[in-house]
Amino acid sequence: MEATTILPILKKKLAFLSGGKDRRSGLILTIPLCSDQTSMEELSATLDYLLSIPSEKCKARGFTVIVDGRKSQWNIVKTVVLMLQNVIPAEVSLVCVVKPDEFWDKKVTHFCFWKEKDRLGFEVILVSANKLTRYIEPCQLTDEFGGSLDYDHIDWLNKRLVFEKFTKESTSLLDELSVINERDKSSAVDKDKPADSNLLPSFDPETVLQTGHELLSELQQRRFNGSEGGGGGGGQGGPAWCPMEEELLAQPQVMKLLDSLREQYTRYQELCRQRNKRTQLDEIHAKVMQVVSWLQGPGSEQLKTQQAIGDSIRAAQALQQRHEEIESQHSEWFAVYVELNQQIAALLGGGEDDDVTELKALQQQLSDVCYRQAAMLEGRQNVLQAAHSFHSTVQELSQQLDGLLGMLCADVAPVDGASIQQNLKLLEEKLKTVEAGLQALRQKGALLLDQISTQPLEETESPAADSQENVQHIQAVMEDMQLRKQRCEDMVDVRRLKMLQMVQLFKCEEDASQAVEWLGELLDALLKTHIRLGEDAQETRAMLDKHRKFVDVAQSTYDYGRQLLQATVVLCQSLRCTTRSSGDTLPRLNRVWKQFSVTAEERLHRLELALGFHTAAEKEEQLPGEEELLEVDTVGKTLLDRLTIPVIFPDGSEQYFGSPGDMAAAAEAVRERLLLVEERRLQLQEAELQNDEEEEVLNEPAEAGLDVIGEELNEKEEEEEEEEEEEVEEEGAGLQDEEIEPATQDC
């Protein structure tokens, strides 16, 4: 019987074992009767439960039953006593009926329990509460009977419930653990027979053990406290006793159950550990096989289908995006691999030899597959990166070639030599850029081919047809770019030659214009600075030599300009374009050259006249005579007349040598020398006249000589007056030339 089945009845405290003992060490059973009607059935159930608690040894010593009738009626007391005969006749040795003071004396005289002793099987005495100590020590009595024994019925009932629950659970748990352990032992002997992993105990062993330990601690603590309380409260020095001690099989039973439970639970823990390890090994094996199957199956198939490298940057980017998705799927399985590797490493630390071998084999298999798959992913990633870089370089090089081709196809507008030089420099830079791009493309292509050739494959795989197509595509692209570059180079050579010819054309035109400017500067220098005629014949001859050299320089400049213009004509014919020089520079060159030729010829004539004049004058000085004087005078006057005449260009314009002052200075030297010649001529005439006079004096009258002398003097005065008029006219002509020259220059 369990307390839980009659818990409401037990809570009524119809009877209880206080833990006290009589002088014969028999247990004291107390039945406290109250004024209310007591149910005999409930009391009988309570007594049956209480009498099932003590051991047989305790029962053999007999019970002392205290029937507290002070609050009850005599007939109920008598019924209870008679009921004890039916419930516990052999175990009861003494029944003490506690009567109220002077209440039952007259009513019980006709009923003597001692007469019924043989029939009842136990002795019944009527005793008052204060005389109960004659039979039982005060320390073994509870306080309602004047004793010092502490008893809390609710606490006892709660502990009893705990004890029974622990006993029930531990016993059931022991049976279950024993069955589980035995089955595991049999399965360990027969390894082919799988262990029943569904066998689990009905109760949590840890909870049951904790409950048992708490109960045992409570029992030990109560016993210790009870001993102290019994020795001090009862005054008899006897040990206190509680119904949960050895006689009631409480503490020994709890200890025995705990020991058995710990033993079985230890075996069960080892069983669970082995089972968990086996289960964990099975789970790890299943997960490893799952990872390996996926990596070698769908994962490898995904990589096998992704062998293309694309034909453009966009296609390569799409392939990279697809590869990233594949890598993302693989990353999930690689994460499982890392977790499994950690679990295997943890198990390898404390596993048995067989387990270690199996775990190492699984770990090696998993690592091999994962590393091989990771190598394939990395190889594919490297190929895609190299392909993207290759296509990017192809696109960049194609754009560079298109730009170069567009520049080559555009017509060259000949603006000037500097712009042509700049375009030529830009063309060379673009060609160098294309060359560098093609070199970079070769490097990227070689790297891509190397990545394709070194891409890891499965052991059973052979190079796929896609790889061959990729190699052929890469080689075809590089060959196409090489051909395009070669065509552009050929066109660049043609364009370079054309542009160099244009540069040469502009250079020739510039040099021809420069020749025109040089001729203009020579003409200007001839007209403005080549004024002097020399002081004597020697100086004039030197000036003639310089003039001839000056003319030779001008002739060389003119010939150089003509050659340049002829070269421009040839270049224009080669370039199939018209030149501006043919209609502009050549007429200017010819015009300036004709002006220079006329001016140089005039300068030559003047120098030659000056040379003749100085030569005649010097000859006259050496061999003075009338004819020499006349020749000098004629030449000098002719020279002076020549100096007053302007240079008339072929276009009808006129230009004077130097300024009027420069011309006057040049003419002054001639005039001075003419005056000297004139003076010598006059002296010569005078000498002749004197000779004539002397002869006439001898031959003619003196009047005739005087008349002749007078006529000669008159002629001399007239000649001086004519020379003064000519000087005035020359000065006026010089002023007129100064006014005409600016106007001519403006024209």
C-alpha positions in Angstrom: 0.0 0.0 0.0 1.2 3.5 -0.8 0.5 6.7 1.0 -0.7 8.4 -2.1 -3.6 6.0 -2.4 -5.1 6.9 1.0 -3.5 10.4 1.3 -6.7 12.1 2.3 -7.3 9.5 5.0 -3.7 9.8 6.3 -4.0 13.6 6.5 -6.8 13.1 9.1 -4.3 11.6 11.5 -6.6 8.8 12.7 -3.5 6.9 13.8 0.2 7.5 13.7 3.5 6.1 14.7 5.2 8.8 16.7 8.5 7.0 16.8 8.4 6.4 20.5 9.1 3.0 22.1 7.9 1.2 25.2 10.1 -0.3 27.8 10.2 -3.5 25.7 11.4 -1.5 22.7 8.1 -2.1 21.0 6.7 0.6 18.8 4.1 2.9 20.1 1.0 3.2 17.9 -1.2 6.1 18.8 -4.9 6.3 17.9 -6.2 9.7 18.8 -10.0 9.5 18.9 -12.0 12.7 18.6 -15.6 13.6 19.5 -16.7 13.3 15.9 -17.8 10.0 14.6 -14.7 8.0 13.5 -14.9 5.9 10.3 -13.8 2.5 11.2 -13.0 1.7 7.6 -10.6 4.7 7.3 -9.1 3.8 10.6 -8.6 0.3 9.5 -7.0 1.5 6.2 -4.7 3.8 8.2 -3.7 1.0 10.5 -3.0 -1.3 7.6 -0.7 1.3 6.1 1.1 2.1 9.3 1.6 -1.6 10.2 3.1 -2.2 6.7 5.9 0.2 7.4 7.9 -1.5 10.3 10.2 -4.5 9.6 9.3 -8.0 10.7 11.8 -7.6 13.5 10.1 -4.6 14.8 6.7 -6.3 14.5 8.0 -9.3 16.5 8.7 -7.1 19.5 5.1 -6.1 19.5 3.2 -2.8 19.5 2.0 -0.7 22.4 -1.2 0.9 21.3 -2.3 4.1 23.0 -6.1 4.7 22.4 -6.8 8.3 23.4 -10.5 8.2 24.3 -10.6 11.4 26.3 -12.5 13.1 23.6 -14.5 10.1 22.4 -17.3 7.9 23.7 -16.9 4.5 25.3 -18.6 2.5 22.7 -16.3 3.9 20.0 -13.3 3.1 22.2 -14.6 -0.4 22.7 -15.2 -0.8 19.0 -11.6 0.4 18.2 -10.2 -2.1 20.8 -12.2 -4.9 19.3 -11.1 -3.9 15.8 -7.5 -4.1 16.9 -8.2 -7.8 17.5 -9.0 -8.2 13.8 -6.3 -5.9 12.4 -3.2 -6.6 14.4 -3.9 -9.3 17.0 -0.5 -10.9 16.9 1.5 -7.7 16.9 -0.3 -5.9 19.8 1.2 -6.6 23.1 -0.4 -3.9 25.2 -3.4 -1.5 24.6 -3.4 1.6 26.8 -6.8 3.2 26.8 -6.5 6.8 28.0 -9.7 7.6 29.8 -11.1 10.9 30.9 -10.8 11.7 34.6 -13.7 10.1 36.5 -15.8 9.7 33.6 -15.9 6.0 32.7 -15.5 4.6 36.3 -19.2 3.5 36.6 -19.7 2.5 33.0 -16.8 0.2 32.4 -17.1 -1.9 35.6 -19.3 -4.4 33.9 -16.7 -4.8 31.1 -13.3 -6.1 32.1 -10.8 -6.2 29.3 -8.5 -8.4 31.4 -11.1 -11.0 31.3 -11.0 -10.8 27.6 -7.3 -11.1 27.4 -7.3 -14.7 26.2 -9.9 -13.9 23.6 -8.4 -10.6 22.5 -4.8 -11.8 22.5 -3.4 -8.7 24.1 -3.7 -6.9 27.4 -6.0 -3.8 27.7 -5.6 -1.3 30.6 -7.5 1.8 31.4 -5.3 4.6 32.5 -5.4 8.3 32.8 -3.1 10.5 30.9 -1.1 11.5 33.9 -0.5 7.8 34.8 0.6 6.8 31.4 4.2 7.3 32.3 4.0 4.2 34.5 4.1 2.1 31.3 6.0 4.4 28.9 8.9 6.7 29.4 8.0 10.4 29.1 10.7 10.9 26.5 8.8 8.4 24.3 5.5 10.2 24.7 4.3 13.1 22.6 3.3 16.4 24.3 -0.4 15.6 24.4 0.4 12.8 26.8 2.8 15.0 28.8 5.9 13.6 27.0 8.8 15.4 25.3 8.8 13.5 22.0 8.4 15.9 19.0 6.2 14.7 16.2 4.9 16.6 13.2 2.4 14.4 11.3 2.3 16.6 8.2 6.1 16.6 8.0 6.2 12.9 8.5 3.6 12.4 5.8 5.5 14.6 3.3 8.7 12.8 4.0 6.9 9.5 3.7 5.6 10.5 0.3 9.1 11.5 -0.8 10.4 8.2 0.5 7.8 6.2 -1.3 8.2 8.1 -4.5 11.9 7.7 -4.4 11.6 4.0 -3.6 9.1 3.5 -6.4 11.0 5.5 -8.9 14.4 4.1 -8.0 13.1 0.5 -8.0 11.5 1.0 -11.4 14.6 2.8 -12.7 16.8 0.0 -11.4 14.8 -2.6 -13.2 14.8 -0.5 -16.4 18.5 0.2 -16.2 19.2 -3.4 -15.5 17.2 -4.5 -18.6 18.9 -1.8 -20.8 22.3 -2.7 -19.6 21.7 -6.5 -20.1 20.5 -5.9 -23.6 23.4 -3.7 -24.4 25.7 -6.4 -23.0 24.1 -9.0 -25.2 24.3 -6.7 -28.2 28.0 -6.1 -27.4 28.6 -9.8 -27.5 26.7 -10.2 -30.7 28.0 -7.3 -32.8 25.8 -8.1 -35.7 22.7 -7.5 -33.5 22.0 -3.8 -33.4 21.5 -2.1 -30.1 18.1 -0.9 -29.2 18.6 2.8 -29.1 14.9 3.4 -28.2 15.3 1.9 -24.7 15.2 4.9 -22.4 14.4 4.9 -18.7 11.1 6.2 -17.6 12.6 8.5 -15.0 15.6 10.8 -15.2 18.4 9.1 -13.3 19.9 12.4 -12.2 16.6 13.6 -10.8 16.0 10.3 -8.9 19.6 10.3 -7.5 19.3 13.9 -6.4 16.0 13.1 -4.7 17.6 10.1 -3.0 20.6 12.1 -1.8 18.3 14.9 -0.5 16.2 12.3 1.3 19.2 10.5 2.8 20.6 13.8 4.0 17.3 14.6 5.6 17.1 11.3 7.3 20.6 11.6 8.6 20.0 15.1 9.8 16.8 14.2 11.6 18.4 11.3 13.3 21.3 13.5 14.5 18.8 16.2 15.7 16.5 13.6 17.3 19.3 12.1 19.3 20.2 15.5 20.7 16.6 16.4 21.4 15.8 13.0 23.0 18.7 13.1 25.4 17.9 16.6 26.5 14.1 16.6 26.6 13.3 13.2 28.1 15.8 13.3 30.9 16.3 9.5 30.6 19.3 9.6 28.4 17.7 7.2 25.9 18.2 7.8 22.2 15.3 9.3 20.3 13.8 7.2 17.6 11.8 8.1 14.5 9.8 5.9 12.2 12.2 6.5 9.3 15.2 5.0 11.0 16.8 1.5 10.6 13.9 -0.4 12.1 11.6 1.1 9.4 14.1 0.3 6.7 14.2 3.9 5.7 17.8 5.0 5.8 19.4 1.6 4.9 16.9 1.1 2.2 17.6 4.5 0.7 21.3 3.9 0.9 21.0 0.5 -0.7 18.8 1.9 -3.5 21.2 4.8 -4.0 24.2 2.4 -4.3 22.4 0.1 -6.7 21.1 3.0 -8.6 24.5 4.6 -8.9 26.0 1.3 -10.1 23.4 0.8 -12.7 23.4 4.4 -13.7 27.2 4.3 -14.1 26.8 1.4 -16.4 24.0 3.1 -18.1 26.1 6.3 -18.6 28.9 4.3 -20.0 26.3 2.6 -22.2 24.9 6.0 -23.3 28.4 7.3 -23.8 29.2 4.4 -26.1 25.8 4.6 -27.7 26.2 8.4 -28.2 29.7 7.9 -29.5 28.4 5.3 -31.9 25.5 7.5 -32.8 27.8 10.4 -33.2 30.1 8.3 -35.3 27.2 7.2 -37.4 26.0 10.8 -37.8 29.5 12.0 -38.7 29.8 9.1 -41.2 26.4 10.0 -42.6 27.3 13.7 -42.9 30.7 12.9 -44.3 29.1 10.7 -46.9 26.5 13.4 -47.6 29.2 16.1 -48.1 31.3 13.7 -50.2 28.3 12.6 -52.3 27.3 16.2 -53.0 30.8 17.4 -53.8 31.5 14.5 -56.0 28.0 14.6 -57.5 26.1 17.8 -58.1 29.1 20.0 -57.1 31.4 18.4 -59.6 28.6 18.4 -62.3 28.2 22.1 -61.8 31.9 22.7 -62.4 31.9 20.4 -65.4 29.1 22.4 -67.0 31.0 25.6 -66.4 34.0 25.4 -68.7 33.4 28.4 -71.1 35.4 31.6 -70.8 33.1 33.8 -72.8 33.8 36.0 -75.8 33.4 39.4 -74.2 33.7 41.2 -70.9 29.9 41.0 -70.4 29.9 37.2 -71.0 32.9 36.8 -68.6 31.2 38.8 -65.9 28.1 36.7 -66.3 30.2 33.5 -65.9 31.9 35.0 -62.9 28.5 35.8 -61.3 27.4 32.2 -62.0 30.6 30.9 -60.5 30.0 33.0 -57.4 26.6 31.3 -57.0 28.3 27.9 -57.3 30.9 29.0 -54.7 28.1 30.1 -52.4 26.6 26.6 -52.6 29.9 25.0 -52.0 30.6 27.4 -49.1 27.6 25.9 -47.2 29.1 22.4 -47.6 32.6 23.6 -46.8 31.1 25.0 -43.5 29.7 21.6 -42.8 33.2 20.2 -43.5 34.8 22.5 -41.0 32.2 21.6 -38.4 32.7 17.9 -39.1 36.5 18.3 -38.9 36.2 19.9 -35.5 33.9 17.1 -34.3 36.3 14.5 -35.6 39.2 16.2 -34.0 37.4 16.3 -30.7 36.5 12.6 -30.9 40.1 11.7 -31.8 41.3 12.9 -28.5 39.5 10.2 -26.5 38.5 7.5 -28.9 39.5 3.9 -29.0 41.8 2.4 -31.5 39.1 1.2 -33.8 37.3 4.5 -33.6 40.4 6.5 -34.2 41.2 4.5 -37.3 37.7 4.9 -38.6 37.6 8.6 -37.8 41.0 9.2 -39.4 39.8 7.4 -42.5 36.7 9.6 -42.6 38.6 12.7 -42.0 41.1 11.9 -44.7 38.4 11.1 -47.2 36.5 14.3 -46.4 39.7 16.4 -46.6 40.7 14.9 -49.9 37.4 15.5 -51.5 37.0 19.1 -50.1 40.5 20.1 -50.9 40.2 18.7 -54.4 36.9 20.5 -54.9 38.3 23.7 -53.4 41.2 23.5 -55.8 38.9 23.1 -58.7 36.8 26.1 -57.6 40.0 28.1 -57.2 41.3 27.0 -60.6 38.0 27.9 -62.2 38.0 31.3 -60.4 41.5 31.9 -61.7 40.5 31.0 -65.2 37.5 33.4 -65.1 39.6 36.2 -63.7 42.2 35.7 -66.3 39.5 35.5 -69.0 37.9 38.8 -67.7 41.3 40.5 -67.8 42.0 39.0 -71.3 38.6 40.2 -72.7 39.1 43.6 -71.0 42.5 43.9 -72.7 41.0 42.8 -76.0 38.3 45.4 -75.8 40.7 48.1 -74.9 43.1 47.1 -77.7 40.2 47.0 -80.1 39.1 50.5 -79.1 42.7 51.7 -79.5 42.9 50.1 -83.0 39.5 51.7 -83.9 40.8 55.1 -82.8 44.0 54.6 -84.8 42.1 53.4 -87.8 39.7 56.4 -87.6 42.7 58.7 -87.4 44.3 57.1 -90.4 41.0 57.2 -92.4 40.5 60.9 -91.8 41.9 63.3 -94.3 44.9 65.4 -93.2 44.1 69.0 -93.5 47.4 70.7 -94.2 47.2 73.7 -91.9 50.9 74.2 -91.1 54.0 72.2 -90.5 53.6 72.4 -86.7 50.1 70.9 -86.7 51.3 68.1 -89.1 54.2 67.4 -86.7 51.8 67.3 -83.8 49.5 64.9 -85.7 52.5 62.8 -86.6 53.6 62.7 -83.0 50.1 61.7 -81.9 50.0 59.0 -84.6 53.3 57.6 -83.3 52.0 57.7 -79.7 48.9 55.8 -80.7 50.9 53.3 -82.5 53.1 52.8 -79.4 50.0 52.5 -77.3 48.6 49.8 -79.7 52.0 48.0 -79.6 51.9 48.0 -75.7 48.3 46.9 -75.7 49.1 44.0 -78.1 52.0 43.0 -75.8 49.8 43.1 -72.8 47.2 41.0 -74.7 49.9 38.4 -75.5 50.8 38.2 -71.8 47.2 38.0 -70.7 46.5 35.3 -73.3 49.5 33.3 -72.2 48.4 33.5 -68.6 44.9 32.5 -69.5 46.2 29.5 -71.6 48.4 28.5 -68.7 45.5 28.7 -66.3 43.4 26.6 -68.6 46.1 24.0 -69.0 46.8 23.8 -65.2 43.2 23.8 -64.1 42.7 20.7 -61.8 40.4 18.0 -63.0 38.9 14.9 -61.5 41.0 11.8 -61.6 38.7 10.1 -64.1 38.3 13.2 -66.2 40.2 14.1 -69.4 40.6 17.5 -71.0 37.2 18.5 -72.3 36.4 19.7 -75.8 35.4 23.0 -74.2 39.0 23.6 -73.2 40.2 23.0 -76.7 37.6 25.4 -78.0 38.7 28.0 -75.4 42.3 27.6 -76.5 41.4 28.0 -80.1 39.3 31.0 -79.4 42.1 32.7 -77.4 44.6 32.0 -80.2 42.2 33.2 -82.9 41.5 36.5 -81.0 45.3 37.2 -80.6 45.9 36.4 -84.3 43.0 38.7 -85.3 44.4 41.5 -83.1 47.9 40.9 -84.6 46.5 41.2 -88.2 44.6 44.3 -87.3 47.6 45.8 -85.8 49.7 44.9 -88.8 47.2 46.5 -91.2 47.2 49.6 -89.0 51.0 49.6 -89.1 51.0 49.5 -92.9 48.6 52.3 -93.0 50.6 54.2 -90.5 53.7 53.9 -92.7 51.8 55.3 -95.6 50.3 58.1 -93.5 53.7 58.8 -91.9 55.3 59.2 -95.4 52.5 61.4 -96.5 52.7 63.6 -93.4 56.5 63.8 -93.7 56.0 64.9 -97.3 53.5 67.5 -96.0 56.0 68.6 -93.4 58.6 68.9 -96.1 56.1 70.7 -98.3 55.4 73.3 -95.6 59.1 73.5 -94.9 59.8 74.2 -98.5 57.1 76.8 -98.6 58.4 78.4 -95.5 62.0 78.3 -96.8 60.8 79.7 -100.1 59.0 82.5 -98.3 62.1 83.0 -96.3 64.1 83.2 -99.5 61.8 85.9 -100.7 62.2 87.8 -97.5 66.0 87.4 -97.7 65.9 88.8 -101.3 63.7 91.6 -100.1 66.2 92.3 -97.3 69.1 92.2 -99.8 67.2 94.6 -102.1 66.5 96.9 -99.2 70.1 96.8 -98.1 71.3 97.4 -101.7 69.1 100.4 -102.0 69.7 101.9 -98.6 73.2 101.1 -97.7 75.1 100.5 -101.0 75.4 104.2 -101.7 79.1 105.0 -101.6 81.1 105.0 -104.9 84.6 105.0 -103.4 87.2 107.7 -103.0 89.6 106.4 -105.6 89.9 103.6 -108.1 91.2 101.1 -105.7 88.3 101.5 -103.3 85.9 101.4 -106.1 87.3 98.2 -107.4 87.0 96.7 -103.9 83.4 97.8 -103.8 82.9 96.2 -107.2 84.2 92.9 -105.9 81.9 93.1 -102.9 79.0 94.0 -105.1 79.6 91.0 -107.3 79.8 88.8 -104.2 76.6 90.4 -102.9 74.9 89.7 -106.2 76.2 86.1 -106.1 74.6 85.7 -102.6 71.3 87.1 -103.9 71.6 84.8 -107.0 72.1 81.8 -104.6 69.1 82.8 -102.6 67.0 83.2 -105.7 68.2 79.8 -107.0 67.5 78.2 -103.6 64.0 79.7 -103.6 63.4 78.4 -107.1 64.6 74.9 -106.1 62.3 75.0 -103.1 59.3 76.0 -105.2 60.1 73.3 -107.7 60.3 70.8 -104.8 56.8 72.0 -103.6 55.5 71.4 -107.0 56.8 67.8 -107.0 55.5 67.2 -103.4 52.1 68.6 -104.4 52.0 66.2 -107.3 53.0 63.4 -105.0 50.4 64.4 -102.4 47.8 65.2 -105.1 47.1 68.6 -103.6 47.5 72.1 -104.8 50.1 74.4 -103.2 49.6 78.0 -102.3 53.2 78.8 -103.2 52.7 78.3 -106.9 50.3 81.2 -107.1 51.8 83.4 -104.4 55.5 82.7 -103.5 56.8 82.2 -107.0 55.5 85.6 -108.4 56.8 87.3 -105.3 60.2 85.6 -105.7 60.4 86.6 -109.4 59.2 90.1 -108.7 61.8 90.7 -105.9 64.5 89.0 -108.0 63.7 91.2 -111.0 63.8 94.3 -108.8 67.0 93.2 -107.2 68.5 92.4 -110.7 67.6 95.9 -112.0 68.9 97.5 -108.9 72.1 95.5 -108.9 72.6 96.3 -112.6 72.2 99.9 -111.8 74.5 99.7 -108.9 77.1 97.9 -111.1 76.8 100.6 -113.8 77.3 103.3 -111.3 80.3 101.6 -109.8 81.8 101.0 -113.2 81.2 104.7 -114.1 82.8 105.6 -110.7 85.7 103.3 -111.5 86.1 104.9 -114.9 85.9 108.3 -113.4 88.5 107.6 -110.7 90.7 105.8 -113.2 90.5 108.7 -115.7 91.1 111.2 -112.8 94.1 109.3 -111.6 95.4 109.0 -115.2 94.9 112.7 -115.6 96.9 113.3 -112.5 99.8 111.3 -113.9 99.6 112.5 -117.6 97.6 115.7 -117.5 96.4 116.8 -120.9 93.4 118.4 -122.5 91.9 115.1 -123.7 92.3 113.4 -120.3 90.7 116.4 -118.6 87.8 116.3 -121.0 87.4 112.6 -120.5 87.4 112.9 -116.7 84.9 115.8 -117.0 82.7 113.8 -119.3 82.7 110.7 -117.2 82.2 112.6 -114.0 79.2 114.5 -115.4 77.8 111.3 -116.7 78.2 109.7 -113.3 76.5 112.7 -111.6 73.7 112.4 -114.0 73.4 108.7 -113.3 73.2 109.3 -109.6 70.1 111.5 -110.1 68.3 108.9 -112.1 66.0 106.5 -109.9 65.9 102.8 -110.4 62.9 101.8 -112.5 61.5 98.4 -111.6 59.8 96.2 -114.2 56.4 97.0 -112.8 57.0 100.7 -113.5 57.8 101.7 -109.9 60.8 103.8 -109.1 63.2 103.7 -106.2 66.2 105.8 -105.4 69.5 104.7 -103.8 69.5 105.9 -100.2 68.3 109.2 -99.0 68.8 112.5 -100.8 71.5 113.3 -98.3 73.3 110.0 -98.9 73.1 110.7 -102.6 74.3 114.2 -102.2 77.3 112.9 -100.1 78.2 110.4 -102.8 77.9 113.1 -105.5 79.9 115.6 -103.4 83.1 113.6 -103.7 82.6 113.4 -107.5 82.0 117.1 -107.7 85.0 117.9 -105.6 87.2 115.8 -107.8 85.6 117.5 -110.9 86.3 120.8 -109.4 89.9 119.8 -108.9 90.0 118.5 -112.5 88.4 121.8 -113.6 91.0 123.8 -111.7 93.8 121.8 -113.3 92.1 122.3 -116.7 91.9 126.0 -116.0 95.4 126.1 -115.0 96.4 124.1 -118.0 94.4 126.6 -120.2 96.0 129.5 -118.4 99.4 128.0 -119.0 98.5 127.5 -122.7 97.2 131.0 -122.9 100.3 132.4 -121.4 102.3 130.5 -123.9 100.1 131.7 -126.7 100.3 135.2 -125.4 103.9 135.0 -125.4 103.9 133.8 -128.9 101.3 136.4 -129.9 103.3 139.1 -128.2 105.9 138.2 -130.5 103.6 137.9 -133.5 100.5 140.0 -132.8 99.6 143.2 -131.2 99.0 143.3 -127.6 95.2 144.3 -128.0 94.5 141.1 -129.8 96.0 139.2 -126.9 94.0 141.1 -124.4 90.8 140.4 -126.4 91.4 136.7 -126.4 92.1 136.7 -122.7 88.8 138.6 -122.1 86.8 136.1 -124.1 88.3 133.2 -122.2 87.5 134.8 -118.9 83.9 135.4 -120.0 83.6 131.7 -121.1 84.9 130.6 -117.7 82.3 132.7 -115.8 79.5 131.2 -117.9 80.7 127.7 -117.2 80.7 128.4 -113.4 77.2 129.8 -113.7 76.0 126.6 -115.5 77.6 124.4 -112.9 75.8 126.3 -110.1 72.4 125.9 -111.9 73.0 122.2 -112.3 73.7 121.8 -108.6 70.5 123.7 -107.8 68.5 121.3 -110.1 70.2 118.2 -108.5 69.2 119.4 -105.1 65.6 119.9 -106.2 65.6 116.5 -107.8 66.8 115.0 -104.6 64.0 116.6 -102.6 61.5 115.3 -105.3 63.0 111.8 -104.9 62.4 111.9 -101.1 58.8 112.7 -101.6 58.4 110.0 -104.3 60.1 107.2 -102.3 57.6 107.0 -99.4 54.8 107.0 -101.9 56.4 104.2 -103.8 56.9 102.2 -100.7 53.2 102.7 -99.8 52.2 101.4 -103.2 
